[in-house]
Structure formats: C-alpha cells, structure tokens
Amino acid sequence: MSLEKKLSPNSERCSQLAAELNNAKVQGNATCTVDLFAGGFAFSDEIPAGFGVQSEMLSGMLALLRYLWCYRTSLIEGKPRTELLPYWELAKRVAPNWAGFSVDRVSNKMLDKVKLVRAGTSKFLDDIEALEARIYSSKTKGSQT
C-alpha cells in the first residue's frame, strides 16, 4: 500500500496524527534544521514529544510533518503546492496551536531558511550524481580487467 493511501488527509489515522501536533508548542530554544526529504525546514519544537518511541505511528507522523513543512515552504515562496493543501487545512483545523503555524515561521522572514533548503537540496543532488559517477566508473574499470 502506498504511503499516500495510508495517509490520506481524509483518513481517521491522519486526523489522529494531526491532532497530536497540537501538543507541540513554540519553545524559545527551538533549533531549526533543513529536511531535504520534505523540501523544507523544521524546528525542533514542531515534533510532538514521544514519537521517537512510538514506532507504529512514527512513519505516519513523519510523513504528515514533511507534507506540512513542504507546504509551508511553498507558501513562503509564494508558490503553494495545492496537492498538500488538504493536509495543511486538516492540521490547522485539529491542531491550531501547533508550533509550525507560528506566524513568524510562515512569513517572508523565513526566506533565508528557504534558500538554505534549496542550496542543501542542490548540494545533495550534486553529491548523488558524483557518487553515481564514481560507482559507474569503478564498475567500468572492474569489467575491463
């Protein structure tokens, strides 16, 4: 079963996961990182406590967070990803206090973070291409001997 089917924004599971986000409140000491798989940035206080140990729900929560982080980044860039809007709207409805909805995190002030995301993504792709070239080169050399 695909992740999209498992985590439909209309599913009860997605609603339950989104409701958990309401427990993740803004903390003054939160740190910000880039999540290349989400194509966005994340603050440490945006992940509800306890999801590191609840492995049966961890993959769903991570998928939901990545949809939200990606959508938030698209809003900041002024290019909303409409396919992710249902997740955003669901989370806004059931978890209005989620740290990720903080006004300063969804504002143009975050454009520098978005630039870091884009630079990180570009570097990651360049690194993957270089790795592929090295692997291909070593296989070619090995087959010639």
C-alpha positions as protocol buffer text, in pm:
chain_id: "A"
residue {
  index: 1
  type: MET
  ca { x: 0 y: 0 z: 0 }
}
residue {
  index: 2
  type: SER
  ca { x: 139 y: 339 z: -94 }
}
residue {
  index: 3
  type: LEU
  ca { x: 210 y: 599 z: 172 }
}
residue {
  index: 4
  type: GLU
  ca { x: -45 y: 832 z: 13 }
}
residue {
  index: 5
  type: LYS
  ca { x: -319 y: 572 z: 60 }
}
residue {
  index: 6
  type: LYS
  ca { x: -208 y: 505 z: 418 }
}
residue {
  index: 7
  type: LEU
  ca { x: -206 y: 875 z: 500 }
}
residue {
  index: 8
  type: SER
  ca { x: -497 y: 1022 z: 311 }
}
residue {
  index: 9
  type: PRO
  ca { x: -593 y: 1362 z: 456 }
}
residue {
  index: 10
  type: ASN
  ca { x: -947 y: 1223 z: 482 }
}
residue {
  index: 11
  type: SER
  ca { x: -846 y: 923 z: 693 }
}
residue {
  index: 12
  type: GLU
  ca { x: -906 y: 882 z: 1064 }
}
residue {
  index: 13
  type: ARG
  ca { x: -537 y: 798 z: 1109 }
}
residue {
  index: 14
  type: CYS
  ca { x: -428 y: 1128 z: 955 }
}
residue {
  index: 15
  type: SER
  ca { x: -675 y: 1318 z: 1173 }
}
residue {
  index: 16
  type: GLN
  ca { x: -539 y: 1145 z: 1485 }
}
residue {
  index: 17
  type: LEU
  ca { x: -180 y: 1224 z: 1389 }
}
residue {
  index: 18
  type: ALA
  ca { x: -266 y: 1585 z: 1309 }
}
residue {
  index: 19
  type: ALA
  ca { x: -439 y: 1623 z: 1648 }
}
residue {
  index: 20
  type: GLU
  ca { x: -114 y: 1517 z: 1818 }
}
residue {
  index: 21
  type: LEU
  ca { x: 54 y: 1822 z: 1666 }
}
residue {
  index: 22
  type: ASN
  ca { x: -149 y: 2045 z: 1895 }
}
residue {
  index: 23
  type: ASN
  ca { x: 78 y: 1929 z: 2180 }
}
residue {
  index: 24
  type: ALA
  ca { x: 389 y: 2066 z: 2004 }
}
residue {
  index: 25
  type: LYS
  ca { x: 402 y: 2426 z: 2125 }
}
residue {
  index: 26
  type: VAL
  ca { x: 652 y: 2701 z: 2039 }
}
residue {
  index: 27
  type: GLN
  ca { x: 964 y: 2690 z: 2257 }
}
residue {
  index: 28
  type: GLY
  ca { x: 1208 y: 2977 z: 2275 }
}
residue {
  index: 29
  type: ASN
  ca { x: 1510 y: 2748 z: 2248 }
}
residue {
  index: 30
  type: ALA
  ca { x: 1390 y: 2557 z: 1939 }
}
residue {
  index: 31
  type: THR
  ca { x: 1651 y: 2489 z: 1674 }
}
residue {
  index: 32
  type: CYS
  ca { x: 1592 y: 2495 z: 1301 }
}
residue {
  index: 33
  type: THR
  ca { x: 1718 y: 2235 z: 1054 }
}
residue {
  index: 34
  type: VAL
  ca { x: 1670 y: 2159 z: 687 }
}
residue {
  index: 35
  type: ASP
  ca { x: 1471 y: 1848 z: 595 }
}
residue {
  index: 36
  type: LEU
  ca { x: 1578 y: 1764 z: 241 }
}
residue {
  index: 37
  type: PHE
  ca { x: 1314 y: 1494 z: 203 }
}
residue {
  index: 38
  type: ALA
  ca { x: 1042 y: 1745 z: 285 }
}
residue {
  index: 39
  type: GLY
  ca { x: 1196 y: 2019 z: 77 }
}
residue {
  index: 40
  type: GLY
  ca { x: 1152 y: 2243 z: 377 }
}
residue {
  index: 41
  type: PHE
  ca { x: 1280 y: 2347 z: 716 }
}
residue {
  index: 42
  type: ALA
  ca { x: 1176 y: 2217 z: 1056 }
}
residue {
  index: 43
  type: PHE
  ca { x: 1203 y: 2345 z: 1409 }
}
residue {
  index: 44
  type: SER
  ca { x: 1276 y: 2105 z: 1693 }
}
residue {
  index: 45
  type: ASP
  ca { x: 959 y: 2205 z: 1879 }
}
residue {
  index: 46
  type: GLU
  ca { x: 733 y: 2108 z: 1587 }
}
residue {
  index: 47
  type: ILE
  ca { x: 763 y: 1735 z: 1653 }
}
residue {
  index: 48
  type: PRO
  ca { x: 533 y: 1609 z: 1931 }
}
residue {
  index: 49
  type: ALA
  ca { x: 714 y: 1451 z: 2224 }
}
residue {
  index: 50
  type: GLY
  ca { x: 714 y: 1073 z: 2233 }
}
residue {
  index: 51
  type: PHE
  ca { x: 709 y: 996 z: 1864 }
}
residue {
  index: 52
  type: GLY
  ca { x: 1065 y: 861 z: 1871 }
}
residue {
  index: 53
  type: VAL
  ca { x: 947 y: 562 z: 2074 }
}
residue {
  index: 54
  type: GLN
  ca { x: 602 y: 507 z: 1923 }
}
residue {
  index: 55
  type: SER
  ca { x: 736 y: 340 z: 1612 }
}
residue {
  index: 56
  type: GLU
  ca { x: 395 y: 222 z: 1487 }
}
residue {
  index: 57
  type: MET
  ca { x: 294 y: 587 z: 1447 }
}
residue {
  index: 58
  type: LEU
  ca { x: 633 y: 737 z: 1370 }
}
residue {
  index: 59
  type: SER
  ca { x: 628 y: 683 z: 994 }
}
residue {
  index: 60
  type: GLY
  ca { x: 283 y: 837 z: 960 }
}
residue {
  index: 61
  type: MET
  ca { x: 377 y: 1135 z: 1176 }
}
residue {
  index: 62
  type: LEU
  ca { x: 697 y: 1189 z: 981 }
}
residue {
  index: 63
  type: ALA
  ca { x: 506 y: 1177 z: 652 }
}
residue {
  index: 64
  type: LEU
  ca { x: 249 y: 1427 z: 780 }
}
residue {
  index: 65
  type: LEU
  ca { x: 517 y: 1662 z: 912 }
}
residue {
  index: 66
  type: ARG
  ca { x: 703 y: 1651 z: 582 }
}
residue {
  index: 67
  type: TYR
  ca { x: 383 y: 1737 z: 392 }
}
residue {
  index: 68
  type: LEU
  ca { x: 330 y: 2031 z: 628 }
}
residue {
  index: 69
  type: TRP
  ca { x: 692 y: 2151 z: 611 }
}
residue {
  index: 70
  type: CYS
  ca { x: 687 y: 2129 z: 233 }
}
residue {
  index: 71
  type: TYR
  ca { x: 357 y: 2314 z: 208 }
}
residue {
  index: 72
  type: ARG
  ca { x: 479 y: 2585 z: 446 }
}
residue {
  index: 73
  type: THR
  ca { x: 790 y: 2634 z: 233 }
}
residue {
  index: 74
  type: SER
  ca { x: 576 y: 2661 z: -80 }
}
residue {
  index: 75
  type: LEU
  ca { x: 363 y: 2929 z: 90 }
}
residue {
  index: 76
  type: ILE
  ca { x: 670 y: 3130 z: 184 }
}
residue {
  index: 77
  type: GLU
  ca { x: 794 y: 3108 z: -174 }
}
residue {
  index: 78
  type: GLY
  ca { x: 455 y: 3227 z: -297 }
}
residue {
  index: 79
  type: LYS
  ca { x: 403 y: 2902 z: -491 }
}
residue {
  index: 80
  type: PRO
  ca { x: 154 y: 2697 z: -285 }
}
residue {
  index: 81
  type: ARG
  ca { x: 159 y: 2324 z: -360 }
}
residue {
  index: 82
  type: THR
  ca { x: -213 y: 2264 z: -389 }
}
residue {
  index: 83
  type: GLU
  ca { x: -181 y: 1884 z: -358 }
}
residue {
  index: 84
  type: LEU
  ca { x: -61 y: 1937 z: 2 }
}
residue {
  index: 85
  type: LEU
  ca { x: -329 y: 2189 z: 98 }
}
residue {
  index: 86
  type: PRO
  ca { x: -569 y: 1926 z: 241 }
}
residue {
  index: 87
  type: TYR
  ca { x: -303 y: 1822 z: 497 }
}
residue {
  index: 88
  type: TRP
  ca { x: -239 y: 2185 z: 592 }
}
residue {
  index: 89
  type: GLU
  ca { x: -610 y: 2258 z: 631 }
}
residue {
  index: 90
  type: LEU
  ca { x: -667 y: 1943 z: 837 }
}
residue {
  index: 91
  type: ALA
  ca { x: -381 y: 2028 z: 1071 }
}
residue {
  index: 92
  type: LYS
  ca { x: -499 y: 2390 z: 1101 }
}
residue {
  index: 93
  type: ARG
  ca { x: -844 y: 2264 z: 1197 }
}
residue {
  index: 94
  type: VAL
  ca { x: -747 y: 1998 z: 1453 }
}
residue {
  index: 95
  type: ALA
  ca { x: -414 y: 2139 z: 1578 }
}
residue {
  index: 96
  type: PRO
  ca { x: -435 y: 2519 z: 1563 }
}
residue {
  index: 97
  type: ASN
  ca { x: -170 y: 2552 z: 1836 }
}
residue {
  index: 98
  type: TRP
  ca { x: 99 y: 2355 z: 1652 }
}
residue {
  index: 99
  type: ALA
  ca { x: 432 y: 2537 z: 1668 }
}
residue {
  index: 100
  type: GLY
  ca { x: 466 y: 2513 z: 1290 }
}
residue {
  index: 101
  type: PHE
  ca { x: 176 y: 2752 z: 1244 }
}
residue {
  index: 102
  type: SER
  ca { x: 353 y: 3028 z: 1436 }
}
residue {
  index: 103
  type: VAL
  ca { x: 314 y: 3349 z: 1234 }
}
residue {
  index: 104
  type: ASP
  ca { x: 689 y: 3413 z: 1219 }
}
residue {
  index: 105
  type: ARG
  ca { x: 750 y: 3063 z: 1074 }
}
residue {
  index: 106
  type: VAL
  ca { x: 508 y: 3114 z: 787 }
}
residue {
  index: 107
  type: SER
  ca { x: 627 y: 3462 z: 694 }
}
residue {
  index: 108
  type: ASN
  ca { x: 867 y: 3613 z: 441 }
}
residue {
  index: 109
  type: LYS
  ca { x: 1117 y: 3636 z: 728 }
}
residue {
  index: 110
  type: MET
  ca { x: 1183 y: 3269 z: 658 }
}
residue {
  index: 111
  type: LEU
  ca { x: 1306 y: 3322 z: 301 }
}
residue {
  index: 112
  type: ASP
  ca { x: 1666 y: 3279 z: 422 }
}
residue {
  index: 113
  type: LYS
  ca { x: 1569 y: 2933 z: 555 }
}
residue {
  index: 114
  type: VAL
  ca { x: 1409 y: 2851 z: 221 }
}
residue {
  index: 115
  type: LYS
  ca { x: 1732 y: 2950 z: 45 }
}
residue {
  index: 116
  type: LEU
  ca { x: 1920 y: 2710 z: 276 }
}
residue {
  index: 117
  type: VAL
  ca { x: 1674 y: 2436 z: 183 }
}
residue {
  index: 118
  type: ARG
  ca { x: 1725 y: 2498 z: -189 }
}
residue {
  index: 119
  type: ALA
  ca { x: 2105 y: 2513 z: -152 }
}
residue {
  index: 120
  type: GLY
  ca { x: 2104 y: 2192 z: 55 }
}
residue {
  index: 121
  type: THR
  ca { x: 1887 y: 2016 z: -200 }
}
residue {
  index: 122
  type: SER
  ca { x: 2111 y: 2125 z: -484 }
}
residue {
  index: 123
  type: LYS
  ca { x: 2424 y: 2007 z: -299 }
}
residue {
  index: 124
  type: PHE
  ca { x: 2259 y: 1676 z: -213 }
}
residue {
  index: 125
  type: LEU
  ca { x: 2170 y: 1615 z: -578 }
}
residue {
  index: 126
  type: ASP
  ca { x: 2521 y: 1710 z: -689 }
}
residue {
  index: 127
  type: ASP
  ca { x: 2667 y: 1468 z: -433 }
}
residue {
  index: 128
  type: ILE
  ca { x: 2439 y: 1188 z: -553 }
}
residue {
  index: 129
  type: GLU
  ca { x: 2540 y: 1248 z: -914 }
}
residue {
  index: 130
  type: ALA
  ca { x: 2910 y: 1245 z: -818 }
}
residue {
  index: 131
  type: LEU
  ca { x: 2859 y: 920 z: -626 }
}
residue {
  index: 132
  type: GLU
  ca { x: 2681 y: 762 z: -920 }
}
residue {
  index: 133
  type: ALA
  ca { x: 2966 y: 866 z: -1149 }
}
residue {
  index: 134
  type: ARG
  ca { x: 3224 y: 709 z: -913 }
}
residue {
  index: 135
  type: ILE
  ca { x: 3023 y: 388 z: -887 }
}
residue {
  index: 136
  type: TYR
  ca { x: 2978 y: 369 z: -1264 }
}
residue {
  index: 137
  type: SER
  ca { x: 3347 y: 444 z: -1318 }
}
residue {
  index: 138
  type: SER
  ca { x: 3459 y: 171 z: -1075 }
}
residue {
  index: 139
  type: LYS
  ca { x: 3224 y: -84 z: -1234 }
}
residue {
  index: 140
  type: THR
  ca { x: 3351 y: 7 z: -1581 }
}
residue {
  index: 141
  type: LYS
  ca { x: 3715 y: -28 z: -1471 }
}
residue {
  index: 142
  type: GLY
  ca { x: 3639 y: -360 z: -1300 }
}
residue {
  index: 143
  type: SER
  ca { x: 3474 y: -506 z: -1610 }
}
residue {
  index: 144
  type: GLN
  ca { x: 3770 y: -410 z: -1830 }
}
residue {
  index: 145
  type: THR
  ca { x: 4022 y: -617 z: -1636 }
}
